Amino acid sequence: MPDVTYGGLRILPKRPCARDSLLIVSWNIERGLQFSKILDFLAPIQADLLLLQEVDLNARRTHYRNVASDLAQALKLNYAFGVEFQELSQGTAARPAYHGMATLSPWPLSKARIIRFRDQSTFWKPRWYVPNLAALQRRIGGRIALVAEATIHGSKVVTYNLHLESRGGDELRLRQLNEVLADCRSYVDQPRLVVAGDFNMIASDGDAAKALRDAGFHDAMRLPERATSIARGPSHQARVIDWIFASDALDSQGRVHEDIQASDHYPVSATLARSSDVCPI
């Protein structure tokens, strides 16, 4: 299977020029295990960009769904899916299972690609002495960022949908984040840039915050306090690990959707103000 697959299901008609913002939702959907509840939340949102992490393809645990394609078809959206891991205990030799990231939008998506981080944890690798059981989650692959360009209101928005390593320390996650930020600097035409996803760490202070500020990003959630729970682990202890960052040229406000119980993470969203571009004809 290629690293990135596309599905083009809808090209949105031009919206009125009066619309002066774009809505981004980022969500670790925990494989898509609660597909119906996930769909029920996303359908009325009408987001311009959906950045989803932990998305299954042909896995036993999610009834062999192509979760990204099924969501895109139900919501009538375009999508790109990036392969993070082959899930060795969830498929067969004839029909392998995959796990990755999906970016969906009613707007055209193009130039999708993945950044497979140079630094990876060795935790997930299969070993001869570890049985191939679903609970042990043996995998081939590694953490990624899915990069895609969306053309929204005639303007380019470059999205980095990332899932930093859950095993290992913040030093590893910071090295992975720095790979993303280095890639961001390759855009010389100054498009709008969005970096969002499951960071698996607090990114509002320390070295991560400094790296993001130095690269020209701000916390697009802009919540008065980020003490609310974002991810809920087995102990239901609050951890602030899901973030949306935007280039500093964009004003924004955000929300944590704590009423949605469809994953072990809550969805987060941010509304970004558009610049005073002339509406495309």
Rosetta blueprint (number, residue, H / E / L):
1 M L
2 P L
3 D L
4 V E
5 T E
6 Y E
7 G E
8 G L
9 L L
10 R L
11 I L
12 L L
13 P L
14 K L
15 R L
16 P L
17 C L
18 A L
19 R L
20 D L
21 S E
22 L E
23 L E
24 I E
25 V E
26 S E
27 W E
28 N E
29 I E
30 E E
31 R E
32 G L
33 L L
34 Q L
35 F H
36 S H
37 K H
38 I H
39 L H
40 D H
41 F H
42 L H
43 A H
44 P H
45 I H
46 Q L
47 A L
48 D L
49 L E
50 L E
51 L E
52 L E
53 Q E
54 E E
55 V E
56 D E
57 L E
58 N L
59 A L
60 R H
61 R H
62 T H
63 H L
64 Y L
65 R L
66 N E
67 V H
68 A H
69 S H
70 D H
71 L H
72 A H
73 Q H
74 A H
75 L H
76 K L
77 L L
78 N E
79 Y E
80 A E
81 F E
82 G E
83 V E
84 E E
85 F E
86 Q E
87 E E
88 L L
89 S L
90 Q L
91 G L
92 T L
93 A L
94 A L
95 R L
96 P L
97 A E
98 Y E
99 H E
100 G E
101 M E
102 A E
103 T E
104 L E
105 S E
106 P L
107 W L
108 P L
109 L E
110 S E
111 K E
112 A E
113 R E
114 I E
115 I E
116 R E
117 F L
118 R L
119 D L
120 Q L
121 S L
122 T L
123 F L
124 W L
125 K L
126 P L
127 R L
128 W L
129 Y L
130 V L
131 P L
132 N L
133 L L
134 A H
135 A H
136 L H
137 Q L
138 R L
139 R E
140 I E
141 G E
142 G L
143 R L
144 I E
145 A E
146 L E
147 V E
148 A E
149 E E
150 A E
151 T E
152 I E
153 H L
154 G L
155 S E
156 K E
157 V E
158 V E
159 T E
160 Y E
161 N E
162 L E
163 H E
164 L L
165 E L
166 S L
167 R L
168 G L
169 G L
170 D H
171 E H
172 L H
173 R H
174 L H
175 R H
176 Q H
177 L H
178 N H
179 E H
180 V H
181 L H
182 A H
183 D H
184 C H
185 R L
186 S L
187 Y L
188 V L
189 D L
190 Q L
191 P L
192 R E
193 L E
194 V E
195 V E
196 A E
197 G E
198 D E
199 F L
200 N L
201 M L
202 I L
203 A L
204 S L
205 D L
206 G H
207 D H
208 A H
209 A H
210 K H
211 A H
212 L H
213 R H
214 D H
215 A L
216 G L
217 F E
218 H E
219 D E
220 A L
221 M L
222 R L
223 L L
224 P L
225 E L
226 R L
227 A L
228 T L
229 S L
230 I L
231 A E
232 R E
233 G L
234 P L
235 S L
236 H L
237 Q L
238 A E
239 R E
240 V L
241 I L
242 D E
243 W E
244 I E
245 F E
246 A E
247 S E
248 D L
249 A L
250 L L
251 D L
252 S E
253 Q E
254 G E
255 R E
256 V E
257 H L
258 E L
259 D L
260 I L
261 Q L
262 A L
263 S L
264 D L
265 H E
266 Y L
267 P L
268 V E
269 S E
270 A E
271 T E
272 L E
273 A E
274 R L
275 S L
276 S L
277 D L
278 V L
279 C L
280 P L
281 I L
